[in-house]
């Protein structure tokens, strides 16, 4: 086997692949061959590095040089300069916006500085399609340790003492969940990995499966040993083709190495894994709905108890954990429960992976210790708001969470603190909004999603959320009343108290949180028929600034209703009664003379 002096790690996650990272890999390999360097440097396709805003990324080891925004045409220069001559390609280095200088080592970038990577420890570092690279990073050592040194009860106790809580949104103690499933006796039990990631803007689980699939296989096998299960099922949405492909490769490799199947590592433990595909229904993230879907039934939740640990898949005891929860398991056994419990807060141990998106400079996948503040995440790791605009809100927990404001920026992020301020951890979506976002429209957007994704089984969710959406639609059209605002609040409380499952019970959270934190915006919509952010089209008004209008008549020519009048070389006017708010005039004006005022004309 060749001993390479240098390794070129190229992001092969879905995001970078869409920006031709596969072609970058091909070009790097071609350039190495062309220069006769194929035995000196190796190109490795990895999973996601996390810094999606700067992708595609190429990282060079051992000097840890971090190239960003790489294009296929850059491959030849990287090989000719860096690999052959040992000179960094300065123009491809990350530019620190604060220091106004190039940074070559990712350790010194603000994006990574406060991150602690446990669930993401191998993502961006190993080839996810090569089991040997996973093993070289202590892969399957945790499984061996558990099988050789621990009874199921002892192994479960390690997870209990670590304080690991479920990362799928509920935050239930993982060790306790395993213990309950282990105590229920049956001739067959199941371990289920919930990879049905449905939150808008969320890509945490997908990235782990794409970048480190063996960690999930190892964790599921350990769980199987602990609870007495011999069969594992991964429920994954069919919209994740790359994650599915890499998981299939990893399962086959593990079988070939004797790490799945009968008598694993010479023990009495037998365990194997199959995939089950979902059609992308958000409600199937709820474990009972997920189980029904795997059984070929309609994906609807059921009343609990019985819980899946007692009667789950095929009415057998079943343990369900999401991808991120399982990704933490091998590290806990190898480094000890004390180490994991030393990270985070008193009741929320370890780290949390977030998909940071929206109006933020550093969009990407981050893993931070529990207890870090929203301010640190948004303004230090996230690099602040795009285009220097003002921060307005951040939605945590996806459609099930709430919008938090500037007064919440110093809130430590953990399960309990987020619930206390009207939001939730959820699976890890974090969408940042700026001054241009209308919070009534944001609440309407999330309600549209939950109405669409509701299974329709219970009336509070099926009918109640439909009525909520109708009220929000009425308000954004300028037809709402103050009584409608009160009805929004009352109906939201009823839905929370009476819906069958977590989807319905948390669906009013975006409405309630925006009502609490942005009451003035709701009142502006109903009292003044005005959207302060200018986002609600029906309430939008256009104004021509007389001091900027040169009377070029470009706007009059594109106005479909003849709402704009004025002589050539004189300031024009807009007839608000005729204006249909199409925006054609503002797009055509070359002098920035047409604006959407923040107050009603």
Backbone torsions as a table, in degrees:
resi	resn	phi	psi	omega
1	UNK	NA	133.3	-178.1
2	UNK	-66.0	140.4	175.2
3	UNK	-99.5	99.8	-174.4
4	UNK	-79.2	141.6	177.7
5	UNK	-83.8	-21.1	-174.2
6	UNK	-146.9	145.5	176.5
7	UNK	-125.1	134.1	176.8
8	UNK	-108.6	105.8	-178.9
9	UNK	-90.7	124.4	-177.6
10	UNK	-119.6	129.6	179.6
11	UNK	-61.7	123.8	177.6
12	UNK	-115.7	24.0	175.8
13	UNK	-75.1	169.4	-176.2
14	UNK	-56.6	-43.2	-177.6
15	UNK	-61.4	-49.3	-178.4
16	UNK	-72.5	-31.4	176.4
17	UNK	-61.8	-34.0	178.7
18	UNK	-69.3	-16.4	176.1
19	UNK	-106.9	28.6	170.7
20	UNK	70.8	34.4	177.3
21	UNK	-66.0	-28.9	176.0
22	UNK	-62.1	-37.8	178.2
23	UNK	-71.2	-33.4	175.2
24	UNK	-60.1	-44.1	178.7
25	UNK	-61.1	-47.0	178.6
26	UNK	-59.1	-43.7	-178.3
27	UNK	-68.6	-37.1	176.8
28	UNK	-63.1	-45.3	180.0
29	UNK	-64.0	-40.6	178.6
30	UNK	-63.4	-43.9	-179.1
31	UNK	-65.7	-37.1	177.4
32	UNK	-63.5	-43.3	178.3
33	UNK	-64.6	-40.9	-178.2
34	UNK	-62.8	-34.7	-179.8
35	UNK	-91.8	0.8	-178.9
36	UNK	70.9	29.1	-175.6
37	UNK	-109.2	10.9	-174.5
38	UNK	-64.0	-19.1	177.9
39	UNK	-95.6	-5.2	-180.0
40	UNK	-100.2	-31.6	-176.7
41	UNK	-134.2	141.7	-179.4
42	UNK	-118.9	135.8	176.3
43	UNK	-95.9	127.9	-177.4
44	UNK	-124.3	126.6	174.4
45	UNK	-84.1	121.0	-177.2
46	UNK	-112.1	-175.2	170.7
47	UNK	-86.7	-165.2	-174.6
48	UNK	-68.6	133.0	174.4
49	UNK	-79.0	-18.6	-179.9
50	UNK	102.8	-36.3	-174.9
51	UNK	-84.2	67.6	-171.5
52	UNK	-62.6	-32.6	-179.7
53	UNK	-58.7	-29.3	-175.2
54	UNK	-102.8	6.8	-177.8
55	UNK	-72.3	166.1	-6.9
56	UNK	-67.8	149.3	-175.1
57	UNK	-114.2	139.1	171.6
58	UNK	-125.9	122.2	179.4
59	UNK	-112.2	130.5	-177.3
60	UNK	-105.8	125.5	175.8
61	UNK	-113.3	147.5	16.0
62	UNK	-92.0	-2.1	-174.6
63	UNK	-82.8	-0.6	172.9
64	UNK	63.9	30.1	178.3
65	UNK	-75.0	133.9	-171.5
66	UNK	-116.6	104.9	179.0
67	UNK	-96.3	137.1	-176.7
68	UNK	-121.7	157.3	177.7
69	UNK	56.7	36.5	-176.3
70	UNK	-74.5	138.5	176.5
71	UNK	-113.0	158.0	179.4
72	UNK	-52.8	-34.8	-178.6
73	UNK	-69.2	-16.2	-178.6
74	UNK	-81.4	-13.9	-173.7
75	UNK	-58.8	-44.5	-177.7
76	UNK	-61.5	-39.9	-180.0
77	UNK	-68.6	-38.8	178.0
78	UNK	-60.7	-43.1	179.7
79	UNK	-68.4	-46.8	-176.6
80	UNK	-66.2	-38.5	-176.7
81	UNK	-90.8	-55.5	-172.4
82	UNK	-78.2	-51.8	-176.0
83	UNK	-70.5	-46.4	-174.8
84	UNK	-79.8	-45.5	-172.8
85	UNK	-105.7	-7.8	179.4
86	UNK	73.5	21.3	-179.9
87	UNK	-110.0	129.5	-180.0
88	UNK	-68.6	144.5	175.5
89	UNK	-86.1	94.9	-170.0
90	UNK	-57.5	-38.9	-174.4
91	UNK	-67.5	-17.5	-179.7
92	UNK	-97.4	-2.4	179.1
93	UNK	-75.6	153.2	178.8
94	UNK	-67.4	134.4	178.7
95	UNK	-99.4	114.3	179.7
96	UNK	-69.5	117.9	-176.3
97	UNK	-66.9	-25.7	-179.3
98	UNK	-80.3	-49.1	-176.5
99	UNK	-86.2	-9.6	-179.7
100	UNK	53.3	46.5	179.2
101	UNK	-149.1	160.0	-179.8
102	UNK	-76.1	140.7	177.7
103	UNK	-121.6	122.9	-175.7
104	UNK	-94.7	-23.6	-176.1
105	UNK	-106.8	125.4	-177.2
106	UNK	-61.4	-23.1	-179.4
107	UNK	-63.4	-23.9	-176.9
108	UNK	-99.5	8.4	178.2
109	UNK	-90.0	139.6	179.8
110	UNK	-57.9	-31.8	-178.5
111	UNK	-61.6	-37.6	-175.9
112	UNK	-99.0	-15.5	-167.0
113	UNK	-56.3	-40.2	-175.9
114	UNK	-102.9	9.6	179.8
115	UNK	-85.3	147.9	170.8
116	UNK	-126.7	115.2	-172.6
117	UNK	-99.0	108.1	175.4
118	UNK	-112.4	-62.3	176.6
119	UNK	-63.0	-31.6	-177.9
120	UNK	-99.8	17.2	-170.6
121	UNK	-56.6	-32.2	-177.3
122	UNK	-103.0	-10.7	-177.7
123	UNK	-69.5	126.7	-176.9
124	UNK	84.5	5.1	-178.2
125	UNK	-122.6	-33.3	-178.7
126	UNK	-118.9	162.3	171.0
127	UNK	-79.5	112.2	-175.7
128	UNK	-66.5	-12.8	-179.6
129	UNK	-99.2	11.4	-179.3
130	UNK	-125.2	104.8	-177.3
131	UNK	-63.0	-29.1	-179.7
132	UNK	-64.0	-35.1	178.2
133	UNK	-69.2	-36.2	176.4
134	UNK	-66.0	-43.4	179.4
135	UNK	-63.6	-36.5	179.0
136	UNK	-64.7	-20.8	177.2
137	UNK	-101.3	35.4	179.9
138	UNK	68.4	22.8	176.5
139	UNK	-64.8	138.3	-179.3
140	UNK	67.0	3.3	174.5
141	UNK	-70.1	-33.9	178.0
142	UNK	-66.1	-41.0	177.5
143	UNK	-61.9	-45.0	178.8
144	UNK	-61.3	-42.5	-179.5
145	UNK	-62.1	-44.7	-179.0
146	UNK	-64.8	-45.6	-177.4
147	UNK	-67.2	-33.7	-175.4
148	UNK	-89.1	-29.5	-168.9
149	UNK	-116.7	-13.3	-171.0
150	UNK	-129.7	146.6	167.7
151	UNK	-81.3	163.3	176.9
152	UNK	-54.3	-40.3	-178.8
153	UNK	-64.6	-42.1	178.8
154	UNK	-65.7	-39.7	-179.9
155	UNK	-65.6	-39.7	177.4
156	UNK	-65.0	-38.2	-178.6
157	UNK	-62.4	-33.6	177.1
158	UNK	-60.6	-45.4	-179.5
159	UNK	-67.8	-37.8	177.7
160	UNK	-61.8	-45.2	-178.2
161	UNK	-71.0	-22.9	178.6
162	UNK	-69.3	-25.2	-178.2
163	UNK	80.7	12.3	-180.0
164	UNK	-62.2	128.4	175.5
165	UNK	-114.6	152.1	-176.5
166	UNK	-56.8	131.0	-177.0
167	UNK	-92.8	7.2	-179.3
168	UNK	-82.7	-6.8	178.4
169	UNK	133.5	-37.5	-176.5
170	UNK	-77.1	-31.3	178.8
171	UNK	73.0	23.5	-179.9
172	UNK	-73.4	139.4	-179.6
173	UNK	-56.6	122.6	-174.2
174	UNK	-65.7	-44.9	-179.3
175	UNK	-61.0	-39.2	178.3
176	UNK	-66.5	-38.5	178.1
177	UNK	-61.7	-44.6	177.6
178	UNK	-63.4	-41.1	-178.1
179	UNK	-62.3	-42.5	-179.8
180	UNK	-63.4	-45.4	179.3
181	UNK	-64.5	-36.8	-179.5
182	UNK	-66.7	-32.1	-176.8
183	UNK	-80.3	-19.4	178.1
184	UNK	-80.7	120.6	-175.1
185	UNK	-85.9	138.8	177.6
186	UNK	-166.0	159.1	178.5
187	UNK	-75.3	-17.2	178.0
188	UNK	-148.1	135.8	175.1
189	UNK	-129.4	163.8	-176.7
190	UNK	-133.2	145.3	170.0
191	UNK	-109.9	124.9	-178.4
192	UNK	-118.0	130.4	172.0
193	UNK	-98.8	119.7	178.8
194	UNK	-87.0	102.1	177.4
195	UNK	-111.6	27.3	179.4
196	UNK	-93.3	82.4	-174.9
197	UNK	-91.2	107.9	-171.3
198	UNK	-117.3	-3.6	-178.7
199	UNK	-65.0	138.0	174.7
200	UNK	-59.1	129.3	177.9
201	UNK	82.8	3.9	-177.6
202	UNK	-98.1	135.6	177.9
203	UNK	-147.7	30.4	-177.9
204	UNK	-69.9	-55.4	-175.7
205	UNK	-65.2	-40.1	178.6
206	UNK	-58.1	-43.7	-177.0
207	UNK	-67.6	-36.4	177.6
208	UNK	-66.4	-44.4	179.4
209	UNK	-65.5	-35.8	178.4
210	UNK	-72.7	-32.4	-173.8
211	UNK	-101.9	-20.0	-176.0
212	UNK	-153.9	59.2	-174.6
213	UNK	-65.0	-29.8	-178.0
214	UNK	-65.6	-27.2	179.0
215	UNK	-64.4	-33.8	178.7
216	UNK	-73.0	-41.3	177.9
217	UNK	-61.3	-45.4	-179.7
218	UNK	-62.8	-44.9	-179.0
219	UNK	-64.7	-40.2	178.9
220	UNK	-64.4	-38.9	179.1
221	UNK	-65.7	-40.7	177.0
222	UNK	-62.2	-44.5	178.1
223	UNK	-60.9	-41.8	177.8
224	UNK	-58.1	-42.9	177.5
225	UNK	-62.4	-42.4	-176.1
226	UNK	-66.7	-38.6	-174.8
227	UNK	-101.5	-6.0	179.5
228	UNK	85.3	34.6	179.8
229	UNK	-107.9	143.4	178.3
230	UNK	-111.4	-5.0	-177.9
231	UNK	-127.0	136.8	177.5
232	UNK	-122.0	146.6	179.4
233	UNK	-131.9	130.6	173.7
234	UNK	-105.6	116.0	177.6
235	UNK	-94.6	108.2	-173.7
236	UNK	-129.1	140.3	-178.7
237	UNK	-72.1	140.7	-175.8
238	UNK	-66.1	-14.8	178.4
239	UNK	-74.6	1.0	-179.2
240	UNK	-109.1	64.4	-173.9
241	UNK	-61.5	-38.4	-178.8
242	UNK	-69.5	-41.6	177.4
243	UNK	-62.6	-41.2	178.5
244	UNK	-62.3	-46.7	-178.9
245	UNK	-58.9	-48.3	-176.5
246	UNK	-70.1	-32.1	175.7
247	UNK	-68.1	-41.2	177.7
248	UNK	-61.9	-42.9	178.2
249	UNK	-62.3	-44.4	-178.2
250	UNK	-64.7	-41.0	179.4
251	UNK	-62.8	-43.8	179.6
252	UNK	-64.8	-40.6	178.2
253	UNK	-64.3	-42.5	179.8
254	UNK	-63.1	-38.3	176.3
255	UNK	-63.8	-43.9	-178.9
256	UNK	-64.0	-28.6	179.8
257	UNK	-90.7	3.2	-179.4
258	UNK	74.4	19.9	-179.5
259	UNK	-97.6	-5.6	167.9
260	UNK	-133.9	146.9	179.6
261	UNK	118.8	-149.4	-175.8
262	UNK	-85.2	139.9	172.8
263	UNK	47.9	62.9	-176.7
264	UNK	-63.1	129.7	-179.9
265	UNK	53.2	35.5	177.2
266	UNK	73.7	12.2	-179.6
267	UNK	-94.5	-176.7	175.5
268	UNK	-87.2	-2.5	-176.9
269	UNK	-82.3	123.0	175.4
270	UNK	-119.0	137.6	-176.3
271	UNK	-160.9	136.9	175.8
272	UNK	-141.8	163.3	-172.1
273	UNK	-129.1	139.8	172.9
274	UNK	-125.4	157.8	176.6
275	UNK	-100.4	143.2	172.1
276	UNK	-126.4	134.3	-173.1
277	UNK	-103.7	135.5	176.1
278	UNK	-104.5	159.3	-177.3
279	UNK	-94.7	10.0	175.5
280	UNK	91.7	26.3	177.7
281	UNK	-84.5	122.9	-177.6
282	UNK	-59.4	-36.8	-177.3
283	UNK	-64.4	-22.4	-179.5
284	UNK	-75.6	1.3	168.4
285	UNK	-74.0	-21.6	174.9
286	UNK	-75.2	132.1	-165.0
287	UNK	-63.2	-34.6	179.6
288	UNK	-73.7	-35.9	175.7
289	UNK	-66.3	-39.3	177.5
290	UNK	-60.2	-45.0	-179.8
291	UNK	-63.0	-43.4	178.0
292	UNK	-61.1	-40.5	178.6
293	UNK	-62.8	-41.0	178.8
294	UNK	-65.4	-27.6	179.7
295	UNK	-83.1	-0.2	-179.9
296	UNK	86.5	13.0	179.5
297	UNK	-100.6	174.3	175.8
298	UNK	-63.7	135.1	-177.5
299	UNK	-76.1	80.0	179.2
300	UNK	-122.0	141.9	176.3
301	UNK	-75.1	159.6	175.7
302	UNK	-124.3	160.9	179.2
303	UNK	-67.2	136.3	177.0
304	UNK	-114.0	141.1	2.5
305	UNK	-74.2	167.5	3.0
306	UNK	-75.3	145.6	175.1
307	UNK	-84.6	158.8	179.5
308	UNK	-54.8	-30.7	179.6
309	UNK	-61.4	-22.4	178.0
310	UNK	-100.2	-46.9	-179.3
311	UNK	-145.5	100.0	-176.6
312	UNK	-121.1	-117.0	-177.9
313	UNK	-62.7	125.0	-176.5
314	UNK	53.5	31.6	178.2
315	UNK	64.0	23.4	177.5
316	UNK	-106.6	156.2	176.6
317	UNK	-56.3	128.8	-173.0
318	UNK	-137.7	131.9	175.6
319	UNK	-105.3	125.7	-179.8
320	UNK	-115.0	122.0	172.2
321	UNK	-130.2	150.4	178.3
322	UNK	-85.7	172.6	-172.6
323	UNK	-58.3	-50.2	-176.1
324	UNK	-63.0	-39.0	176.9
325	UNK	-57.0	-48.7	-178.1
326	UNK	-66.0	-33.7	-178.2
327	UNK	-63.1	-23.2	179.0
328	UNK	-79.9	-22.3	-169.3
329	UNK	-59.7	-54.0	-177.6
330	UNK	-57.7	-39.6	-179.0
331	UNK	-64.2	-35.8	-179.9
332	UNK	-64.3	-43.0	179.9
333	UNK	-68.8	-34.8	-177.4
334	UNK	-78.9	-34.7	-175.6
335	UNK	-104.8	-8.6	174.8
336	UNK	97.3	146.2	-178.5
337	UNK	-67.7	-28.0	179.6
338	UNK	-64.8	-41.3	178.5
339	UNK	-60.2	-47.6	-177.8
340	UNK	-65.1	-42.4	-177.3
341	UNK	-68.9	-18.5	179.5
342	UNK	-77.0	-11.8	179.6
343	UNK	-99.8	137.9	176.1
344	UNK	101.2	-153.6	-176.6
345	UNK	-112.0	179.3	-175.3
346	UNK	-58.1	-41.1	-176.0
347	UNK	-109.5	-4.8	179.2
348	UNK	-131.6	96.9	-174.8
349	UNK	-88.6	155.4	172.9
350	UNK	83.6	-149.8	-176.0
351	UNK	-119.5	171.8	174.4
352	UNK	-137.6	136.2	176.2
353	UNK	-91.2	131.3	177.4
354	UNK	-124.5	143.3	169.5
355	UNK	-95.3	103.2	-175.3
356	UNK	-88.7	117.7	-173.6
357	UNK	-144.2	178.6	178.1
358	UNK	99.4	-146.1	-174.8
359	UNK	-84.5	60.4	-175.9
360	UNK	-133.3	147.5	-174.7
361	UNK	-67.2	-42.4	-175.5
362	UNK	-106.8	75.6	174.8
363	UNK	-65.8	136.3	178.6
364	UNK	170.0	-172.4	-178.9
365	UNK	-105.2	122.5	-176.5
366	UNK	-126.3	153.7	173.9
367	UNK	-130.3	116.5	-173.0
368	UNK	-126.5	154.7	177.6
369	UNK	-68.3	140.6	172.6
370	UNK	-55.6	138.2	-179.8
371	UNK	104.2	-14.2	173.9
372	UNK	-64.3	150.8	-177.0
373	UNK	-90.4	160.2	175.9
374	UNK	-61.3	-35.3	179.3
375	UNK	-61.6	-43.9	179.1
376	UNK	-63.7	-41.4	-179.1
377	UNK	-66.0	-47.0	-173.2
378	UNK	-76.7	-43.1	-171.7
379	UNK	-99.5	-20.0	177.2
380	UNK	-101.5	-59.6	178.1
381	UNK	-70.1	-45.0	-177.5
382	UNK	-78.0	-12.9	177.1
383	UNK	74.6	13.7	177.1
384	UNK	83.5	-173.7	-172.9
385	UNK	-86.7	142.1	-179.0
386	UNK	-60.1	144.4	173.8
387	UNK	59.4	23.6	176.4
388	UNK	67.5	17.6	-178.4
389	UNK	-78.2	169.5	-175.7
390	UNK	-85.6	135.4	174.9
391	UNK	-64.0	138.1	179.3
392	UNK	-119.3	-48.5	-176.7
393	UNK	-162.2	163.1	172.8
394	UNK	-135.8	130.9	178.7
395	UNK	-97.4	115.8	175.3
396	UNK	-107.8	147.7	177.8
397	UNK	85.3	9.4	177.0
398	UNK	63.2	-147.2	-178.2
399	UNK	-63.5	-18.6	-178.8
400	UNK	-90.8	-8.3	-175.3
401	UNK	-97.4	-159.4	-177.7
402	UNK	-138.7	164.9	179.0
403	UNK	-89.6	121.5	178.8
404	UNK	-105.3	149.9	-171.4
405	UNK	-114.6	-171.0	-178.1
406	UNK	-58.0	-34.5	-179.1
407	UNK	-68.5	-13.4	-179.9
408	UNK	-100.5	2.1	-171.8
409	UNK	-62.7	-26.6	-179.7
410	UNK	-96.8	15.1	175.5
411	UNK	-74.1	124.3	175.3
412	UNK	-65.9	134.5	-176.8
413	UNK	-83.3	111.3	167.5
414	UNK	-156.7	176.6	-174.4
415	UNK	-56.2	-49.3	-171.6
416	UNK	-75.7	-40.0	-178.6
417	UNK	-65.5	-39.6	179.5
418	UNK	-67.3	-38.8	176.0
419	UNK	-63.1	-37.6	-176.7
420	UNK	-66.0	-27.1	-179.1
421	UNK	-102.2	14.4	171.9
422	UNK	92.9	15.6	176.5
423	UNK	-129.0	-156.8	177.2
424	UNK	-162.1	163.7	178.8
425	UNK	-68.1	-44.2	-175.7
426	UNK	61.1	-157.4	179.6
427	UNK	-83.2	-14.1	174.7
428	UNK	128.8	13.2	174.5
429	UNK	-74.2	140.0	178.8
430	UNK	-143.1	104.9	-175.6
431	UNK	-111.0	121.9	-175.6
432	UNK	-95.9	138.1	-179.3
433	UNK	-122.8	151.5	-179.2
434	UNK	-115.9	-172.3	-174.4
435	UNK	-60.1	-19.1	-178.3
436	UNK	-85.7	-3.5	-178.5
437	UNK	-90.0	135.1	175.2
438	UNK	-91.5	122.1	-173.9
439	UNK	-74.6	-25.1	173.6
440	UNK	-67.5	-42.1	178.4
441	UNK	-67.0	-34.2	177.1
442	UNK	-63.6	-47.1	177.6
443	UNK	-60.2	-39.6	178.4
444	UNK	-64.2	-40.3	178.9
445	UNK	-59.1	-46.7	-178.8
446	UNK	-68.4	-34.9	177.1
447	UNK	-67.3	-36.9	175.9
448	UNK	-57.4	-42.0	-179.1
449	UNK	-65.2	-48.1	-177.1
450	UNK	-69.7	-33.9	175.7
451	UNK	-62.6	-43.9	179.8
452	UNK	-64.9	-37.5	-173.3
453	UNK	-91.4	-8.1	179.5
454	UNK	-61.1	137.5	178.2
455	UNK	-75.8	-18.1	176.7
456	UNK	84.8	6.3	-175.1
457	UNK	-70.0	-42.3	-177.3
458	UNK	-108.5	145.4	-175.8
459	UNK	-64.8	-39.5	-179.4
460	UNK	-56.8	-40.4	-179.9
461	UNK	-80.6	-46.0	-175.8
462	UNK	-64.8	-45.3	-175.6
463	UNK	-98.4	-43.5	-176.1
464	UNK	-60.5	-45.7	180.0
465	UNK	-68.0	-31.3	175.5
466	UNK	-63.2	-42.6	177.9
467	UNK	-66.6	-38.8	176.6
468	UNK	-58.8	-46.0	-179.0
469	UNK	-64.1	-38.5	179.0
470	UNK	-63.3	-40.3	178.5
471	UNK	-64.9	-43.1	178.9
472	UNK	-65.4	-39.2	178.5
473	UNK	-63.3	-41.6	179.1
474	UNK	-61.4	-40.9	-178.8
475	UNK	-69.0	-41.9	-178.8
476	UNK	-71.6	-16.4	175.3
477	UNK	-89.3	-0.7	179.5
478	UNK	79.9	17.9	-177.9
479	UNK	-109.7	6.5	-175.6
480	UNK	-83.2	165.8	177.8
481	UNK	-128.9	169.0	177.8
482	UNK	-64.9	-29.2	176.3
483	UNK	-65.0	-32.9	177.3
484	UNK	-65.0	-37.0	178.5
485	UNK	-63.8	-43.5	179.0
486	UNK	-65.4	-37.9	178.7
487	UNK	-66.4	-36.3	175.4
488	UNK	-55.9	-47.4	-178.1
489	UNK	-66.0	-46.8	-177.4
490	UNK	-63.5	-44.4	-179.7
491	UNK	-65.4	-37.4	179.0
492	UNK	-61.3	-42.9	-179.8
493	UNK	-64.2	-41.6	179.1
494	UNK	-62.7	-44.3	179.8
495	UNK	-61.9	-44.0	179.5
496	UNK	-59.3	-37.1	-175.1
497	UNK	-83.0	-19.7	-169.7
498	UNK	-122.6	-11.0	-178.5
499	UNK	-66.8	154.8	-173.2
500	UNK	-73.5	-47.2	-173.0
501	UNK	-122.9	-179.9	-177.7
502	UNK	-59.8	-33.3	179.7
503	UNK	-61.1	-49.5	-179.4
504	UNK	-70.2	-40.6	-177.0
505	UNK	-65.2	-29.4	-178.1
506	UNK	-103.1	-7.4	-175.8
507	UNK	-59.7	-31.2	178.9
508	UNK	-78.5	-3.7	-176.1
509	UNK	-55.3	-45.1	177.8
510	UNK	-60.6	-33.9	178.9
511	UNK	-69.3	-49.2	-177.7
512	UNK	-64.5	-40.9	-178.2
513	UNK	-69.0	-37.4	177.9
514	UNK	-73.2	-33.1	174.6
515	UNK	-63.3	-40.1	-178.7
516	UNK	-71.5	-40.0	-171.8
517	UNK	-99.8	-16.6	-177.5
518	UNK	-135.5	45.6	-179.4
519	UNK	-59.3	-33.7	-178.6
520	UNK	-64.4	-32.3	178.9
521	UNK	-69.6	-40.9	176.8
522	UNK	-61.7	-43.9	-179.3
523	UNK	-65.0	-37.3	178.1
524	UNK	-62.9	-36.8	-179.8
525	UNK	-67.5	-38.4	-174.9
526	UNK	-93.8	-33.8	-179.0
527	UNK	-82.1	-43.5	-174.0
528	UNK	-105.2	-2.4	-173.4
529	UNK	48.4	48.6	-176.4
530	UNK	-138.5	135.1	175.4
531	UNK	-100.1	109.0	-176.8
532	UNK	-56.2	-32.0	-179.3
533	UNK	-85.4	-9.3	179.1
534	UNK	71.2	21.9	-176.7
535	UNK	-95.4	-27.7	-178.8
536	UNK	-80.6	108.6	-170.5
537	UNK	-56.4	-40.8	-176.6
538	UNK	-65.7	-22.9	-178.4
539	UNK	-105.2	3.2	-176.0
540	UNK	-77.0	140.3	175.5
541	UNK	-128.6	142.5	-179.1
542	UNK	-109.8	140.7	-179.2
543	UNK	-131.8	134.4	175.8
544	UNK	-95.4	123.6	178.9
545	UNK	-80.2	116.8	-175.0
546	UNK	-61.4	-33.6	-177.0
547	UNK	-76.8	-12.0	179.7
548	UNK	-109.2	-22.0	-178.1
549	UNK	-73.3	126.4	-179.0
550	UNK	-101.3	1.1	179.0
551	UNK	70.6	39.0	-178.7
552	UNK	-78.1	-15.8	178.8
553	UNK	71.3	8.7	179.1
554	UNK	-61.4	-37.7	-177.9
555	UNK	-70.2	-36.9	-178.9
556	UNK	-66.0	-32.1	-177.4
557	UNK	-71.0	-27.6	-177.6
558	UNK	-99.4	-10.3	-179.4
559	UNK	-70.0	118.9	-174.6
560	UNK	-75.2	-14.2	-176.1
561	UNK	-115.1	3.9	-179.4
562	UNK	66.9	32.3	-176.7
563	UNK	-80.9	-12.2	-176.8
564	UNK	-107.2	131.0	-178.8
565	UNK	-132.7	154.3	178.2
566	UNK	155.0	153.9	179.1
567	UNK	-83.2	159.0	175.9
568	UNK	-60.5	140.9	178.6
569	UNK	64.5	18.6	174.1
570	UNK	-129.2	152.1	-178.9
571	UNK	-60.8	137.0	-178.9
572	UNK	-94.9	167.4	178.6
573	UNK	-131.1	151.9	177.5
574	UNK	-110.3	127.0	175.7
575	UNK	-83.5	106.7	-174.8
576	UNK	-62.9	-26.7	-179.6
577	UNK	-70.4	-31.7	-179.7
578	UNK	-90.2	-22.8	-174.4
579	UNK	-65.3	129.0	178.0
580	UNK	-102.5	8.4	173.3
581	UNK	59.1	41.6	-179.2
582	UNK	-80.8	-22.7	178.4
583	UNK	85.3	2.8	-178.5
584	UNK	-61.9	-36.7	-176.9
585	UNK	-67.3	-43.2	-177.3
586	UNK	-68.4	-30.0	177.6
587	UNK	-73.1	-33.0	-176.0
588	UNK	-82.6	-29.5	-175.3
589	UNK	-65.0	124.3	-178.6
590	UNK	-93.3	-1.9	-173.5
591	UNK	-114.6	10.8	-179.2
592	UNK	53.1	36.4	-177.2
593	UNK	-89.2	-12.6	-178.6
594	UNK	-110.2	127.5	-177.4
595	UNK	-129.9	164.6	169.1
596	UNK	-107.3	103.0	-174.4
597	UNK	-65.8	151.5	-179.3
598	UNK	-79.0	-12.9	175.6
599	UNK	-123.7	157.5	-176.3
600	UNK	-66.8	137.5	-179.7
601	UNK	-68.7	NA	NA
